């Protein structure tokens, strides 16, 4: 190549370099990361007013103005806390470009307040930190603690809303639905007092555990002389009933002993105020004698009832309308009594009768209790008449704060 051609080639190359911009040059002034949108499914978490009807199983998506470094966005830099007890909710966090997806690893409690927190450890791919921020939201419905293994809200059906304890085929008999204890609670199941029944199979799985809690709202019609509100083979599993004179109520349940056997015990509440000297193991009983007794709480009005058994302390407790009414301690039985060895609840009814019955003491098939008064087919027996709603079963101990919140959230 001669000198003239070489000179022209060099001039052309220089011109191209001056005209064509470099595509790989890094931005010398990258934009700091800022939140653009924050959505829980279709609910806006980034608005001026925190939403109050978020799903208990939300998928949360945070979109930023710049790409986020995946190594910095994780369950350490992004957290969620449950307001009423400051419990941390386990999260799975994933990043794709500008979007962060946050998925709680447990179902959230209903009607509960949560706070989602982003720390300054979240950074863009340019190495700039997010300005730390928090957003709050409340889940749908009336308050219920997280962790229920079964929950029936009776919104025009008897399906379990959190598990697989749905009615058996043809197991919803003569049930209607009506307005419940407050607007947020929607509908409730209505029982006619002689034939109404809801049958839930595999009920033994609800109680074969150490810790146990049963929560429900009930309105009992006092024209009915006695109320078998619900039952799983009666005391061979568990049952809740209101006495014929409305002077007491009880949860009768079967308890497992350390030697593999089992026996029944009543968490009975007559509202007389008497404690240890009146019955073995009683440690507390609220005195309702000057306020109308148990009848004033349960007859013809909505009431929230929660019964809890704590396997670590061996204490059973009943709450009505958020207030402790009765407590009993199996440690206080005489030394050597097998009841001091209680380990938890245990089903001991007929295998074919492991059906939880809403509306009677047991299901009619293969009854564990063969007495005539426990025959579902006799309409004069103590069938439940009234309404039930928000029935929950837990394999954990509910705290007094959780129980009070349930009542306060759902009270009429």
C-alpha positions as CSV (number, residue, x, y, z in Angstrom):
1,X,0.0,0.0,0.0
2,X,1.4,3.4,-0.9
3,X,1.7,6.3,1.5
4,X,-1.4,8.1,0.0
5,X,-3.6,5.1,0.5
6,X,-2.4,4.5,4.0
7,X,-3.0,8.1,4.9
8,X,-6.6,8.0,3.5
9,X,-7.3,4.7,5.4
10,X,-6.2,6.3,8.7
11,X,-8.4,9.4,8.1
12,X,-11.4,7.2,7.4
13,X,-10.9,5.1,10.6
14,X,-10.6,8.2,12.7
15,X,-13.8,9.6,11.2
16,X,-15.7,6.5,12.0
17,X,-14.5,6.5,15.6
18,X,-15.6,10.1,16.0
19,X,-19.0,9.5,14.5
20,X,-20.0,6.1,16.1
21,X,-20.6,6.4,19.9
22,X,-19.3,3.6,22.2
23,X,-22.1,1.2,23.2
24,X,-20.3,-0.2,26.2
25,X,-19.4,2.9,28.0
26,X,-20.9,2.8,31.6
27,X,-23.2,5.6,32.6
28,X,-21.1,8.0,34.7
29,X,-24.3,9.2,36.6
30,X,-26.5,6.1,37.2
31,X,-30.0,6.7,38.6
32,X,-30.6,5.7,42.2
33,X,-33.2,2.9,42.6
34,X,-36.7,4.1,43.4
35,X,-39.9,2.0,43.8
36,X,-42.3,2.5,40.9
37,X,-45.1,0.1,41.8
38,X,-45.7,-2.3,44.7
39,X,-48.6,-4.7,44.2
40,X,-50.0,-7.6,46.3
41,X,-51.8,-9.5,43.5
42,X,-54.1,-6.6,42.2
43,X,-53.9,-4.6,45.5
44,X,-51.7,-1.4,45.5
45,X,-49.4,-1.4,48.5
46,X,-47.7,1.9,47.4
47,X,-50.7,4.2,47.6
48,X,-51.5,6.8,50.2
49,X,-53.9,4.5,52.1
50,X,-52.8,1.0,53.1
51,X,-55.1,-1.6,51.6
52,X,-57.3,-3.6,54.0
53,X,-58.5,-6.6,51.9
54,X,-55.3,-8.3,50.9
55,X,-55.3,-12.0,50.3
56,X,-53.9,-14.3,53.0
57,X,-51.7,-15.9,50.3
58,X,-50.4,-12.9,48.3
59,X,-47.8,-12.7,45.7
60,X,-46.1,-9.3,46.0
61,X,-44.3,-7.7,43.1
62,X,-42.1,-4.6,43.5
63,X,-41.0,-2.8,40.4
64,X,-38.1,-0.3,40.4
65,X,-36.9,2.3,37.9
66,X,-33.6,0.4,37.4
67,X,-32.4,-3.2,37.5
68,X,-31.9,-4.7,40.9
69,X,-28.8,-6.7,41.9
70,X,-30.2,-10.2,42.7
71,X,-27.4,-10.8,45.3
72,X,-28.7,-7.9,47.4
73,X,-32.5,-8.7,47.4
74,X,-33.2,-11.6,49.7
75,X,-35.1,-12.5,52.8
76,X,-32.4,-10.7,54.9
77,X,-32.8,-7.3,53.2
78,X,-36.6,-7.7,52.6
79,X,-38.7,-8.7,55.6
80,X,-42.3,-9.0,56.6
81,X,-43.5,-8.8,60.2
82,X,-46.9,-9.6,61.8
83,X,-48.0,-6.6,63.7
84,X,-49.8,-8.1,66.7
85,X,-46.8,-10.3,67.9
86,X,-43.9,-9.0,65.8
87,X,-43.4,-12.4,64.3
88,X,-41.2,-12.6,61.2
89,X,-42.9,-14.2,58.2
90,X,-40.6,-16.4,56.1
91,X,-40.3,-15.2,52.5
92,X,-39.0,-16.4,49.2
93,X,-37.5,-13.4,47.2
94,X,-36.6,-13.6,43.5
95,X,-35.3,-10.9,41.1
96,X,-35.8,-10.4,37.4
97,X,-34.4,-7.2,36.0
98,X,-36.3,-4.3,37.7
99,X,-38.9,-6.6,39.4
100,X,-38.7,-8.3,42.8
101,X,-41.2,-11.0,43.6
102,X,-41.9,-11.7,47.3
103,X,-43.9,-14.8,48.3
104,X,-44.7,-15.5,52.0
105,X,-44.0,-19.2,52.8
106,X,-47.0,-19.5,55.1
107,X,-50.6,-18.5,54.9
108,X,-51.1,-15.1,56.6
109,X,-53.6,-14.6,59.4
110,X,-57.0,-13.1,58.4
111,X,-57.8,-9.6,59.4
112,X,-54.2,-9.0,60.5
113,X,-51.9,-6.1,60.0
114,X,-48.5,-6.8,58.3
115,X,-45.5,-4.6,57.5
116,X,-43.2,-5.1,54.5
117,X,-39.8,-3.7,55.0
118,X,-37.1,-2.9,52.3
119,X,-33.6,-2.1,53.8
120,X,-30.8,-0.1,52.2
121,X,-29.0,-3.4,51.6
122,X,-31.2,-3.7,48.4
123,X,-29.0,-2.3,45.6
124,X,-29.2,-1.7,41.9
125,X,-26.9,-3.4,39.5
126,X,-25.0,-0.1,39.4
127,X,-24.2,-0.5,43.2
128,X,-26.6,2.2,44.5
129,X,-28.7,1.5,47.5
130,X,-32.5,1.8,47.8
131,X,-33.6,4.3,50.4
132,X,-35.1,2.1,53.1
133,X,-38.9,2.1,53.3
134,X,-41.8,0.2,54.7
135,X,-45.4,-0.4,53.6
136,X,-48.3,-1.8,55.6
137,X,-51.4,-3.8,54.7
138,X,-54.2,-5.7,56.3
139,X,-55.5,-9.1,55.2
140,X,-59.1,-9.8,54.3
141,X,-61.8,-10.9,56.8
142,X,-62.2,-10.8,60.5
143,X,-59.0,-11.5,62.5
144,X,-57.8,-15.1,62.8
145,X,-54.3,-16.1,63.8
146,X,-52.2,-17.8,61.1
147,X,-51.6,-21.5,61.2
148,X,-55.1,-23.0,61.2
149,X,-55.3,-26.6,59.9
150,X,-59.0,-26.2,59.1
151,X,-61.3,-23.2,58.8
152,X,-65.0,-23.0,57.8
153,X,-66.4,-19.6,57.2
154,X,-69.7,-20.8,55.8
155,X,-69.9,-18.3,52.9
156,X,-72.9,-20.1,51.4
157,X,-71.0,-23.4,51.6
158,X,-69.4,-25.6,54.1
159,X,-66.0,-26.0,52.5
160,X,-62.7,-25.8,54.4
161,X,-61.0,-22.6,53.4
162,X,-57.4,-23.6,54.4
163,X,-57.2,-27.4,54.2
164,X,-58.9,-30.5,52.9
165,X,-61.6,-31.0,55.5
166,X,-64.5,-30.5,53.1
167,X,-68.0,-32.1,53.7
168,X,-68.5,-35.6,52.5
169,X,-70.8,-36.3,49.6
170,X,-74.4,-35.5,50.6
171,X,-73.0,-34.4,54.0
172,X,-74.6,-31.0,54.1
173,X,-78.2,-31.6,55.3
174,X,-80.9,-29.0,55.8
175,X,-78.5,-26.1,56.2
176,X,-79.3,-22.5,55.2
177,X,-77.1,-19.5,55.3
178,X,-77.8,-16.1,56.9
179,X,-76.0,-12.9,57.8
180,X,-73.3,-13.5,60.4
181,X,-72.1,-11.7,63.6
182,X,-70.8,-8.6,61.7
183,X,-70.5,-7.3,58.1
184,X,-66.9,-8.5,57.7
185,X,-67.9,-12.0,58.6
186,X,-70.4,-12.3,55.7
187,X,-72.6,-15.4,56.1
188,X,-73.1,-18.1,58.7
189,X,-74.5,-21.6,58.7
190,X,-78.0,-21.9,60.1
191,X,-79.3,-25.1,61.8
192,X,-82.9,-26.0,62.3
193,X,-82.7,-27.9,65.6
194,X,-83.8,-31.3,64.4
195,X,-82.3,-32.5,61.1
196,X,-79.5,-29.9,60.2
197,X,-76.1,-31.5,60.0
198,X,-72.7,-30.9,58.3
199,X,-70.5,-34.0,58.1
200,X,-66.7,-33.6,57.8
201,X,-64.7,-36.8,57.1
202,X,-61.3,-37.6,58.7
203,X,-62.1,-35.6,61.8
204,X,-59.7,-37.7,63.9
205,X,-56.8,-35.9,62.1
206,X,-58.0,-32.7,63.7
207,X,-57.2,-33.8,67.2
208,X,-54.5,-36.4,67.2
209,X,-51.9,-33.9,68.4
210,X,-50.4,-32.4,71.5
211,X,-51.4,-28.8,71.3
212,X,-55.0,-28.1,70.2
213,X,-57.2,-25.0,69.8
214,X,-60.9,-24.8,68.7
215,X,-62.4,-21.4,67.9
216,X,-65.9,-20.6,66.7
217,X,-68.7,-18.1,66.8
218,X,-72.1,-19.4,67.9
219,X,-75.6,-18.0,68.3
220,X,-77.7,-20.5,70.2
221,X,-81.5,-20.4,70.0
222,X,-82.8,-20.8,73.6
223,X,-86.1,-22.3,72.5
224,X,-84.0,-25.5,72.1
225,X,-83.7,-27.3,75.4
226,X,-80.1,-28.4,74.9
227,X,-77.5,-27.8,72.3
228,X,-75.0,-30.4,70.9
229,X,-73.2,-27.7,68.9
230,X,-70.7,-30.0,67.3
231,X,-69.2,-33.4,68.0
232,X,-66.6,-35.9,66.8
233,X,-67.8,-39.2,68.3
234,X,-68.7,-37.2,71.5
235,X,-66.2,-37.5,74.3
236,X,-64.4,-40.3,72.3
237,X,-63.1,-37.4,70.2
238,X,-64.4,-34.0,71.2
239,X,-67.8,-32.3,71.6
240,X,-69.0,-28.9,72.5
241,X,-72.4,-28.5,74.1
242,X,-74.5,-26.0,75.9
243,X,-76.6,-27.4,78.8
244,X,-80.4,-27.6,78.5
245,X,-80.9,-24.8,81.1
246,X,-78.1,-22.7,79.5
247,X,-76.4,-22.8,83.0
248,X,-73.1,-24.2,81.7
249,X,-71.2,-25.2,78.6
250,X,-68.3,-27.6,78.1
251,X,-65.7,-29.1,75.7
252,X,-65.6,-32.8,76.4
253,X,-62.5,-34.4,74.8
254,X,-60.4,-37.6,74.8
255,X,-56.8,-37.3,76.0
256,X,-53.8,-39.5,75.3
257,X,-51.9,-40.9,78.3
258,X,-48.2,-41.8,78.3
259,X,-48.9,-45.5,78.4
260,X,-50.7,-45.4,75.1
261,X,-54.2,-45.5,76.6
262,X,-56.6,-42.6,76.7
263,X,-59.6,-41.2,78.7
264,X,-62.0,-38.3,78.6
265,X,-62.2,-35.1,80.6
266,X,-64.6,-32.2,80.5
267,X,-63.5,-28.6,80.3
268,X,-66.7,-27.6,82.0
269,X,-67.7,-24.0,82.8
270,X,-70.8,-23.4,85.0
271,X,-69.8,-19.8,85.9
272,X,-70.1,-20.2,89.7
273,X,-66.6,-19.0,90.5
274,X,-65.6,-22.1,92.5
275,X,-62.1,-23.5,91.7
276,X,-59.9,-26.2,93.2
277,X,-62.2,-27.4,96.0
278,X,-65.1,-27.8,93.7
279,X,-63.5,-30.1,91.1
280,X,-60.2,-31.8,90.6
281,X,-57.6,-29.8,88.7
282,X,-59.5,-26.5,88.4
283,X,-57.3,-23.5,88.8
284,X,-59.7,-20.7,87.6
285,X,-63.4,-20.2,87.0
286,X,-65.0,-16.8,86.4
287,X,-67.9,-15.9,88.6
288,X,-70.9,-14.9,86.6
289,X,-73.5,-15.3,89.3
290,X,-74.2,-11.6,89.5
291,X,-74.3,-11.0,85.8
292,X,-76.9,-13.5,84.6
293,X,-74.6,-16.6,84.5
294,X,-73.6,-18.5,81.4
295,X,-77.0,-18.0,79.9
296,X,-76.5,-14.3,79.7
297,X,-73.4,-14.9,77.4
298,X,-74.8,-17.7,75.2
299,X,-78.6,-17.5,74.8
300,X,-79.9,-15.8,71.7
301,X,-76.8,-13.7,71.0
302,X,-73.5,-14.2,69.2
303,X,-70.6,-15.4,71.3
304,X,-67.0,-16.2,70.4
305,X,-65.7,-19.4,72.1
306,X,-62.1,-20.6,72.1
307,X,-60.9,-23.7,73.9
308,X,-57.1,-24.3,74.1
309,X,-55.0,-27.2,75.4
310,X,-51.3,-26.6,76.0
311,X,-49.4,-29.9,76.0
312,X,-46.3,-28.4,77.5
313,X,-48.1,-27.1,80.6
314,X,-51.0,-29.7,80.6
315,X,-53.4,-26.8,81.0
316,X,-56.8,-26.5,79.3
317,X,-58.5,-23.1,79.0
318,X,-61.8,-21.8,77.8
319,X,-62.4,-18.2,76.7
320,X,-65.7,-16.6,75.9
321,X,-65.8,-13.2,74.1
322,X,-62.1,-12.8,74.5
323,X,-62.1,-13.3,78.3
324,X,-60.7,-16.3,80.2
325,X,-63.6,-18.2,81.8
326,X,-62.1,-21.5,82.9
327,X,-58.8,-23.2,83.3
328,X,-57.8,-26.7,84.5
329,X,-54.3,-28.3,85.1
330,X,-53.8,-32.0,84.7
331,X,-50.7,-31.7,86.9
332,X,-53.0,-31.2,89.9
333,X,-54.6,-34.6,89.8
334,X,-53.4,-36.9,92.6
335,X,-49.9,-38.3,92.4
336,X,-50.0,-41.6,90.5
337,X,-53.2,-40.7,88.7
338,X,-52.8,-41.5,85.0
339,X,-54.3,-38.1,84.1
340,X,-51.0,-36.5,85.2
341,X,-49.4,-38.2,82.2
342,X,-51.6,-36.6,79.6
343,X,-49.6,-35.9,76.4
344,X,-52.3,-34.4,74.1
345,X,-55.6,-35.2,72.4
346,X,-56.4,-38.5,70.8
347,X,-59.3,-40.0,68.9
348,X,-60.7,-43.1,70.4
349,X,-64.1,-43.5,68.7
350,X,-65.2,-46.1,66.2
351,X,-63.0,-46.0,63.1
352,X,-66.1,-45.6,60.9
353,X,-67.3,-42.7,63.1
354,X,-64.4,-40.4,62.6
355,X,-66.7,-37.7,61.1
356,X,-66.9,-34.3,62.7
357,X,-70.6,-33.3,62.9
358,X,-71.6,-29.7,63.0
359,X,-75.1,-29.7,64.6
360,X,-75.0,-32.8,66.7
361,X,-72.8,-34.8,69.2
362,X,-71.7,-37.3,66.5
363,X,-72.3,-38.4,63.0
364,X,-75.1,-41.0,62.5
365,X,-72.9,-43.6,60.7
366,X,-71.4,-46.3,63.1
367,X,-72.0,-44.2,66.2
368,X,-69.4,-44.4,69.0
369,X,-72.1,-43.6,71.6
370,X,-75.0,-46.0,71.2
371,X,-77.3,-44.5,73.9
372,X,-80.8,-43.4,72.6
373,X,-80.2,-39.8,73.5
374,X,-77.2,-39.7,71.1
375,X,-79.2,-41.0,68.1
376,X,-79.2,-38.4,65.4
377,X,-82.3,-39.9,63.8
378,X,-84.4,-38.8,66.8
379,X,-85.4,-35.2,66.2
380,X,-86.2,-34.7,69.8
381,X,-82.6,-35.2,70.9
382,X,-80.4,-32.2,71.5
383,X,-79.7,-31.1,68.0
384,X,-78.2,-27.7,67.6
385,X,-80.5,-24.9,66.8
386,X,-79.0,-21.6,65.8
387,X,-76.0,-20.4,63.8
388,X,-72.3,-21.2,63.5
389,X,-69.5,-19.3,61.9
390,X,-65.8,-19.0,61.6
391,X,-64.9,-22.4,63.0
392,X,-61.2,-22.9,63.2
393,X,-59.0,-25.8,64.5
394,X,-55.3,-25.3,65.3
395,X,-52.5,-27.6,66.3
396,X,-50.9,-24.9,68.3
397,X,-51.6,-22.8,71.5
398,X,-53.3,-19.5,70.8
399,X,-52.2,-16.6,72.9
400,X,-54.6,-14.5,75.0
401,X,-53.7,-11.5,72.7
402,X,-54.7,-13.5,69.6
403,X,-58.0,-14.6,71.3
404,X,-58.8,-11.0,72.3
405,X,-58.1,-9.8,68.7
406,X,-60.4,-12.5,67.3
407,X,-63.2,-11.3,69.5
408,X,-62.6,-7.6,68.9
409,X,-62.4,-8.1,65.2
410,X,-65.6,-10.1,65.0
411,X,-67.9,-8.8,67.7
412,X,-71.3,-7.6,66.5
